[in-house]
């Protein structure tokens, strides 16, 4: 999920070579009923939350479809 890459850190006029961790992004395609809806570059973390938010925002599903617990 993370990659370590070499970098040059510059601070107060001096520089040094360091290693820095960056998060990996991957293309993620979403299909609804067999039809391509979207492809996004995302980090592979919390994929269910990403897809749920996208489907709700694009009005593909209603809020009642993903409520896990009834409201009190």
ABEGO torsion letter per residue (X at the ends): XBBBBBBBBBBGGBBBBBBBBBBBBBBBBBBBGGBBABBBBBBBBGAAAAAAAAAAAAGABBAAAABABBBX
